[in-house]
Amino acid sequence: MNDSVHIRFSRRGDGPFWQTNATIAACTAGTVVLDGFDRPVSAEVSELKRFGPGRWTLDWEIRGRP
């Protein structure tokens, strides 16, 4: 908990288009709850990549609407 997460949002073929930071507010059963958005957001622990002591990165691909 309280570790920092650097999040990169990207679109397939376009690369990152938005980056932000969040904090891990809770961790239970392989899921973390991220604080730093307008509402709590969860992510699987397996999606996080170690970036250093107390720091993680998370890459999310945003799919366009059909």
C-alpha positions as a Markdown table, in Angstrom:
| # | Residue | x | y | z |
|---|---|---|---|---|
| 1 | Met | 0.0 | 0.0 | 0.0 |
| 2 | Asn | 1.0 | 3.6 | -0.6 |
| 3 | Asp | 3.3 | 2.6 | -3.4 |
| 4 | Ser | 3.4 | 4.9 | -6.5 |
| 5 | Val | 2.1 | 3.6 | -9.9 |
| 6 | His | 3.0 | 5.3 | -13.2 |
| 7 | Ile | 0.2 | 4.6 | -15.6 |
| 8 | Arg | 0.5 | 4.9 | -19.4 |
| 9 | Phe | -2.6 | 4.8 | -21.6 |
| 10 | Ser | -2.1 | 3.9 | -25.3 |
| 11 | Arg | -4.1 | 3.0 | -28.4 |
| 12 | Arg | -3.0 | 0.1 | -30.5 |
| 13 | Gly | -0.6 | 1.3 | -33.2 |
| 14 | Asp | -0.5 | 4.9 | -31.8 |
| 15 | Gly | 1.6 | 4.5 | -28.6 |
| 16 | Pro | 1.0 | 6.3 | -25.3 |
| 17 | Phe | -1.3 | 9.3 | -25.4 |
| 18 | Trp | -1.8 | 10.0 | -21.8 |
| 19 | Gln | 0.2 | 9.4 | -18.6 |
| 20 | Thr | -0.6 | 9.9 | -14.9 |
| 21 | Asn | 0.4 | 8.7 | -11.5 |
| 22 | Ala | -1.7 | 7.0 | -8.8 |
| 23 | Thr | -1.2 | 5.4 | -5.4 |
| 24 | Ile | -2.0 | 1.9 | -4.3 |
| 25 | Ala | -4.8 | 2.3 | -1.7 |
| 26 | Ala | -5.5 | -1.4 | -1.0 |
| 27 | Cys | -4.3 | -4.8 | -2.2 |
| 28 | Thr | -6.4 | -7.9 | -1.7 |
| 29 | Ala | -6.6 | -11.3 | -3.5 |
| 30 | Gly | -4.4 | -10.3 | -6.4 |
| 31 | Thr | -6.1 | -7.0 | -7.1 |
| 32 | Val | -5.0 | -3.5 | -6.2 |
| 33 | Val | -7.2 | -0.4 | -5.8 |
| 34 | Leu | -5.6 | 2.7 | -7.2 |
| 35 | Asp | -6.3 | 6.1 | -5.7 |
| 36 | Gly | -5.7 | 9.3 | -7.8 |
| 37 | Phe | -8.6 | 9.2 | -10.2 |
| 38 | Asp | -12.1 | 10.7 | -9.6 |
| 39 | Arg | -13.2 | 7.2 | -8.4 |
| 40 | Pro | -11.3 | 4.1 | -7.2 |
| 41 | Val | -9.9 | 2.0 | -10.0 |
| 42 | Ser | -8.8 | -1.6 | -9.7 |
| 43 | Ala | -6.1 | -3.5 | -11.6 |
| 44 | Glu | -4.7 | -7.0 | -11.4 |
| 45 | Val | -1.4 | -7.3 | -9.5 |
| 46 | Ser | 0.0 | -9.3 | -12.4 |
| 47 | Glu | -0.4 | -6.2 | -14.7 |
| 48 | Leu | 2.0 | -4.2 | -12.5 |
| 49 | Lys | 5.7 | -4.1 | -13.5 |
| 50 | Arg | 8.4 | -3.2 | -10.8 |
| 51 | Phe | 10.0 | 0.1 | -11.5 |
| 52 | Gly | 12.1 | 0.4 | -8.3 |
| 53 | Pro | 11.5 | 0.4 | -4.5 |
| 54 | Gly | 7.9 | 1.4 | -3.9 |
| 55 | Arg | 7.3 | 2.2 | -7.6 |
| 56 | Trp | 5.4 | 0.4 | -10.3 |
| 57 | Thr | 4.4 | 0.9 | -13.9 |
| 58 | Leu | 1.1 | -0.1 | -15.5 |
| 59 | Asp | 0.3 | 0.0 | -19.2 |
| 60 | Trp | -3.3 | 0.0 | -20.3 |
| 61 | Glu | -4.4 | -0.2 | -23.9 |
| 62 | Ile | -7.6 | 1.8 | -24.7 |
| 63 | Arg | -9.7 | 0.3 | -27.4 |
| 64 | Gly | -11.8 | 2.5 | -29.6 |
| 65 | Arg | -15.5 | 2.3 | -29.7 |
| 66 | Pro | -17.0 | 0.2 | -32.5 |
